[in-house]
Every structure is written in structure tokens, then in C-alpha cells.
């Protein structure tokens, strides 16, 4: 059994310690907002917070989460009220939407440590997260909006 | 293991059935879609499905046939109905239409279809949905007129209500639904009875997409997110050569692996079924399969492309004529000057973010089945799954899900059928997910191409003759975008010369336009340079560009301040763009790192004539998406095959555009017209390659002739 805090709830799962956190979250616990994109840490669709840091859950063995605090898109806010989520809706950032959980979680890590990032800092921070629909400009604008209004 | 069914999944398609109130059916005849009443359906032979339903509480439920892959038609199609019926949009519930093409399909090229492809959803449904909405409005008014004992012609509607201007009385649509009748037959609607454009409250305004809130909190359900009781997980390893099939594999060893339930032989591969997806993936990685490779065993994409030149030169090659106008040979014989150029392009992969997947459940009695998939063509999925299970199509229910990208890949139902085959073999619900590696290795690609273009000019410099030959595999995929109706060249001969490699090919966001428009617009640019003319002026004066094209040219020239000087390390490039009835003109501003061979696109402008724009915000976003999809493919993306196998395996060697690569600015403007909507989802893509190659020429005096413009090719071009 591996126990950890997930979105402020204590969870225990019966999983091989090497199982990627991604599949534990999605298939065993049933929170499907965190996505599988490449399985190789190349696209960022599976980004979650582990002890406040954005990590690629497809590359994180569940053993690494033991005793830790994990937050997924479902736990970022109870009612989509995080400044990033509000900005994402206001600017209609998502198209297909599949990468957006990862984008928002990655952006949330940035704003947690840097309340007023420059555009260059945003781009550097977000460059590992692929959006195939090409919503990059809106992502930048939404992070800037959340930074101003958050 | 925790298992549950998502509530959303159970309640899907429950809303329309459970509302009560007035039901409007929809039927399709030779003259298109039309609404009809339940009473009419009862006396006719046609099946009736609900399309619009108004509940006594005022809720209006409208089915959307707009499969949602990010382009927004899930919202825009029901909005067209709501506009004409004057519904209160805040009371409208949108549901995905059942996979029944006879009821919910459109007619295109004499075929009934639900496939949301070619960026044509709004274009093909617009007129029919307007009429349907207008019929509902007429019925609402007729019922109110009867109740009030007044002439229907004296009444009007406001969103969600019929009002009597003379008395100030009003009846909400929900109130009418509680007592009203749907007449049989439904009233007809003349074109003059449709709302005037100036009266539109929804079309062309800033209506929010319905899917956005679910896409910022993880609640949108994609096919890959569906979970059913007792469901197990499958993943497949397909033959590395697309024509291959499995002979044998280490089955005993695989079946002993943790969690593995079974292996299933597919016609073209092996599928592993396991208790969890990681277990299925581990077993897939451990598979040792002996393959029969089939005819594509030695296929080498670079060698094949090189051989296309010979096919072009072969007088006995199989030729498909695509356009014959005037007397091209005579135009060339009489020419004062002729031009000839060759272009090439490589295979491209869709790289939709959600790897292909489906969930299938077969009923206990084996007589029906359900499939969950995000599909561009749920009707095709229904057919494919039915075929795989030996069922009639109407015994298969498709639960449409959101798509994590489509781009033309998700319109076949092939992987849903594969999932059905596996489900039948293991006799329990199965979720099939292809790994990203599988998604690429067993991809269906935009075909590679070789093209030869020739032009003849008369003594005045006008282009009088045009020959364009495209060589490759893929049939129609090769020739979308090869015709030039936007230019008035009097003598044209356009043809395709085909070959068959056995490599899997598919539509791909504007597919042939990507390489055809690249070749056409680079070639035209060469002639403009030779004539020492401005490229836009050349297209107007020497290519006889149509008035519609000229308006786009003039608009984009104004947008980018075409004649303004640029810094010495920057250059502009121009290209026309065209797709699914829409026309546009695009300009890019680039710079070049000459040491690294890296092209940087700084700014992009595009002017589009797409007819009436139904949802301007999402439409603009969709065009920007097309621009970046195009840029990514032009600058980075390349699939190659050696020994019959795809050489790329994930995003480290099939590189997609990232945030640091995007242009600093993108400007999209719609030319204001009053014509029927045309395609917008793929108009942002076709001009990119030509515009970049033309800008590159202005910067360097060299011409890029092979897509994509990788750093190696750029460096080689600079040295040549």
C-alpha cells in the first residue's frame, strides 16, 4: 500500500511501487483530468503537483508520492475559482482541451513562486508543455491576466 | 481497484428523452433536412428522433451533430437553431446527436454523412439548421396566436418568448410547451422568412463555447477517460511494416506476466489485455513477435520519393486528370517564355494530443453493443464496430466523447473496431489505448509528394498555360488544393500520377493543400521575381486573380503594411490560402539564423473570406490554430520510413512546435461578406509553407523546395 495526500484527502492504493503516479490517479483513484499524452515526459499533459512542484506524473513512480502531498487539476480549486482557471475561461483558452490540465498545473507552479512573471519567464517556464491546437498565445495572455488579477 | 461509471456517461442522451413538452423530429429528404411533428412521423414510415425539445420549464434541448475536437462546432451548430427559433440561449441544453446519419447527417457529394471533416461542419449544416429553427419559431407563434385569438402575423418573438406588441402580453416557450401542439405537417419556411442578419442575437456575436468550463477543471470526458464496471485494459502492438501480420509470439511468457488476462491476435498485430494499463504496456514491451512483413517490407521513403521523378517522366504512368481547360499544349507552343519547377514534401503525422483509444461493451446476450469514443465520424464508428461484431449497425450505440484533437485521424472508426474485436475475444468491457509510440508507428500519414509545375507566358507576360503534376500514393489525398479556381489562367492541365506503397495514409488538416499550395504559390512567386514585379501585383495582373482573391490580397496588404520597409534581417512572404469554399491571403515575416539553419517566423497576417462567421472568437482561434499547425509541420515535422518501418517514435524525434517557437504576433481578419459560411478550421494552414519559402527567397535569394524546411535542408539550400 502507498499512502499520500491527494487534493487534501488521504488516499491509500494497492499498487506496485514502480507504477507511474499517472495511472494510479487516473485508473485506480478515478480522477481523469490528468492526461496521458506521451508516456515519456515529453509533452506535459500529465503534470501534477508533488509537494508543490510540478512533476510529470507519467515519469513519477507512485513510491515517490508516499507520504507526500499531490494536487491534480481537480484539486486546484473546488469550483474552478483559481485565478488561472478564471482567466482560462475568460479568454476561452482551450480548444480540444486535452493538454490544458497540464498547462494550468504548470502555470500554477509559476504563479506560486513568481506573482508577476515576465513574458520571457512565462515562455521559459511553460516550454515543456505541448499544445497541439496551438493555444500558446492565449495561454500566455491568461497567465498574464491571472497574474494581474489573482 | 476502484471502478465507477461517470454520472455524465449514464445521463448522456437522457435529457432529451426525459423532458416532456414539445418534440420536433428531424428528417432528411432529397431537399435537405426538415423538421416534422411526431404525429406526422406516426403516419409515415420514417423513424423519428428528437432534434429540438422544449420542456414546460423553458429548457430547450438541442442535439448537436458537431463532433467536438476543439474547433467549437458542438456550440455553433445548435446556436444556429437557437438563433432562428429565437431561443433564450441561457436555457439551451446541448447534447451530442446519436450516430444516425439518416437523421442527423448532411448530404455532401451525394453521400449522407456525419463526418465532421474538411472544416465543413457549419458550412454544410447552416442552411438546414436555420430552416429547422425557423419552423420551431413559427409553431411557437401559431400556438400563442390561437391561445390569444389573434392573427399570428401580429406577433413577434423575443428570446424564449412570444410577445403581442399590441397588448404587451407574453408567453414563454416553456409555457407554450405545456399546452401547445406541433402541427402536422410543420409549417414551411420561405427563405424570406428567415431572420435578417441585422436581427441576429447569437450568430456573429460573442457567444461562449459550451465546452470551456469543463476543460479547465478536468471534467470534460474524453474517450480515454471512460470507465465501466468490470472494464479491463488493452494495448496493441501492430506490425512494424504496415502491410505485415503476426505469425507467432512468446505467448506463454506474456501470459505469465503480472495482470495479463489474455492476448488477442489481430489481422495486423497483437493485443494485450490486462488488469491495468501499465501492466498491458509492460507486456507489450516484452512481446517478441515473428512478423510476416508483406509487400512494404523494404519500403524506404526517401528512395520512393526519389523514384517519383521517374514516374513523372514515364509516358506509360497511370494518370488521373484533375483539370483540363482550354488547350494547354497550344499555350506552351505559342509561349514567349516558359517556367518549370519541382517541389517535394515528406510524410506528416497528426500528433493529436490524445492517443487513439476506445471503450466497448457488448450486452450480455451478445445482441447489441456500446462504444465510447471521441470520433469525427460517429456513424463510421458505428458501422465499423457493428461489422467487427457481426451486428446490424442499429444494434450499436455510440457514446460520443470529447476528442483530444482530431485533425482528420479520428474519422475511420478503425481503432474502435479493433477494440470491439478484443472485447468480443475476452468477453468483458475493454478500454483500448494505443501508446504514443504505437500511435506514430501505426500512424496514417499525410502522403509524401513530388510535384512538377510548368507555366507559359505570352508576349505581354500574362500566364496563359499551366501544368501541374503531383506524384505519390494516396489518391484523393494527393490532390486537395491542387486546382486554382482563384486564378484566371485560360489553359490548364492538372493531373495526378499514382503509385501504391502499402503505407497507411489519411486526411490530415487540409492534407494535399499543404504541399500543393506550397508548390503553386512558390512557383508563382518565382515568376513574379523573374518579371521583377511585386508578388501581389503579379497575381492580379498576370495570373488574373478573381475579385474575391483580390479583396483578400488588398486586406492582408493593408493589415501588414505590405510596402513598409523592414529591418535588413527580416523579410515578408506572401501566399494565397484556400480550403472548403473559403479563400484568404497570408503574409509572414521571418528572419534566419544562417549558422543553425533555423527560420524564425516573427509575425503572421491572414485575411479570410469565409462567408458569414457564426462564432467569431472560436473561428479566429481555429485559424490561429491552423497557422501554428502549419508552422509546426513546415519547420519541424517529418515522418520517414526505412525497411518498411516508421523511424520516429515519440515527441523527441517527431518535434512539435512549442511555446518558445511561436510567432510574436498573429493577426486574423475576416473580409466582411454576406454569403453562406465556408470552412475555417483549415484555412490557416495551407499558406504557411509558400509564404515562408517566398520570404526566405527575399532574404537569401535561394528557394526552399522540399517540405519540411528542417535546419539541414535550410543549410543545404544556403550552400547550393
Boltz contact constraints between the chains, C-beta under 6 A:
constraints:
  - contact:
      token1: [A, 19]
      token2: [B, 278]
      max_distance: 6.0
  - contact:
      token1: [A, 23]
      token2: [B, 277]
      max_distance: 6.0
  - contact:
      token1: [A, 23]
      token2: [B, 278]
      max_distance: 6.0
  - contact:
      token1: [A, 28]
      token2: [B, 1]
      max_distance: 6.0
  - contact:
      token1: [A, 28]
      token2: [B, 2]
      max_distance: 6.0
  - contact:
      token1: [A, 30]
      token2: [B, 2]
      max_distance: 6.0
  - contact:
      token1: [A, 30]
      token2: [B, 4]
      max_distance: 6.0
  - contact:
      token1: [A, 32]
      token2: [B, 225]
      max_distance: 6.0
  - contact:
      token1: [A, 33]
      token2: [B, 218]
      max_distance: 6.0
  - contact:
      token1: [A, 37]
      token2: [B, 353]
      max_distance: 6.0
  - contact:
      token1: [A, 38]
      token2: [B, 436]
      max_distance: 6.0
  - contact:
      token1: [A, 38]
      token2: [B, 650]
      max_distance: 6.0
  - contact:
      token1: [A, 38]
      token2: [B, 651]
      max_distance: 6.0
  - contact:
      token1: [A, 39]
      token2: [B, 436]
      max_distance: 6.0
  - contact:
      token1: [A, 40]
      token2: [B, 650]
      max_distance: 6.0
  - contact:
      token1: [A, 42]
      token2: [B, 650]
      max_distance: 6.0
  - contact:
      token1: [A, 42]
      token2: [B, 651]
      max_distance: 6.0
  - contact:
      token1: [A, 42]
      token2: [B, 652]
      max_distance: 6.0
  - contact:
      token1: [A, 43]
      token2: [B, 651]
      max_distance: 6.0
  - contact:
      token1: [A, 73]
      token2: [B, 218]
      max_distance: 6.0
  - contact:
      token1: [A, 74]
      token2: [B, 218]
      max_distance: 6.0
  - contact:
      token1: [A, 80]
      token2: [B, 216]
      max_distance: 6.0
  - contact:
      token1: [A, 80]
      token2: [B, 217]
      max_distance: 6.0
  - contact:
      token1: [A, 85]
      token2: [B, 216]
      max_distance: 6.0
  - contact:
      token1: [A, 88]
      token2: [B, 216]
      max_distance: 6.0
  - contact:
      token1: [A, 89]
      token2: [B, 212]
      max_distance: 6.0
  - contact:
      token1: [A, 89]
      token2: [B, 216]
      max_distance: 6.0
  - contact:
      token1: [A, 92]
      token2: [B, 209]
      max_distance: 6.0
  - contact:
      token1: [A, 92]
      token2: [B, 212]
      max_distance: 6.0
  - contact:
      token1: [A, 94]
      token2: [B, 212]
      max_distance: 6.0
  - contact:
      token1: [A, 94]
      token2: [B, 215]
      max_distance: 6.0
  - contact:
      token1: [A, 95]
      token2: [B, 70]
      max_distance: 6.0
  - contact:
      token1: [A, 95]
      token2: [B, 625]
      max_distance: 6.0
  - contact:
      token1: [A, 96]
      token2: [B, 69]
      max_distance: 6.0
  - contact:
      token1: [A, 96]
      token2: [B, 70]
      max_distance: 6.0
  - contact:
      token1: [A, 96]
      token2: [B, 404]
      max_distance: 6.0
  - contact:
      token1: [A, 96]
      token2: [B, 405]
      max_distance: 6.0
  - contact:
      token1: [A, 97]
      token2: [B, 215]
      max_distance: 6.0
  - contact:
      token1: [A, 97]
      token2: [B, 220]
      max_distance: 6.0
  - contact:
      token1: [A, 98]
      token2: [B, 353]
      max_distance: 6.0
  - contact:
      token1: [A, 98]
      token2: [B, 354]
      max_distance: 6.0
  - contact:
      token1: [A, 98]
      token2: [B, 404]
      max_distance: 6.0
  - contact:
      token1: [A, 99]
      token2: [B, 353]
      max_distance: 6.0
  - contact:
      token1: [A, 100]
      token2: [B, 215]
      max_distance: 6.0
  - contact:
      token1: [A, 101]
      token2: [B, 218]
      max_distance: 6.0
  - contact:
      token1: [A, 123]
      token2: [B, 659]
      max_distance: 6.0
  - contact:
      token1: [A, 123]
      token2: [B, 660]
      max_distance: 6.0
  - contact:
      token1: [A, 126]
      token2: [B, 659]
      max_distance: 6.0
  - contact:
      token1: [A, 127]
      token2: [B, 658]
      max_distance: 6.0
  - contact:
      token1: [A, 127]
      token2: [B, 659]
      max_distance: 6.0
  - contact:
      token1: [A, 127]
      token2: [B, 660]
      max_distance: 6.0
  - contact:
      token1: [A, 130]
      token2: [B, 656]
      max_distance: 6.0
  - contact:
      token1: [A, 132]
      token2: [B, 351]
      max_distance: 6.0
  - contact:
      token1: [A, 132]
      token2: [B, 353]
      max_distance: 6.0
  - contact:
      token1: [A, 132]
      token2: [B, 405]
      max_distance: 6.0
  - contact:
      token1: [A, 133]
      token2: [B, 70]
      max_distance: 6.0
  - contact:
      token1: [A, 133]
      token2: [B, 625]
      max_distance: 6.0
  - contact:
      token1: [A, 134]
      token2: [B, 625]
      max_distance: 6.0
  - contact:
      token1: [A, 134]
      token2: [B, 628]
      max_distance: 6.0
  - contact:
      token1: [A, 136]
      token2: [B, 659]
      max_distance: 6.0
  - contact:
      token1: [A, 136]
      token2: [B, 662]
      max_distance: 6.0
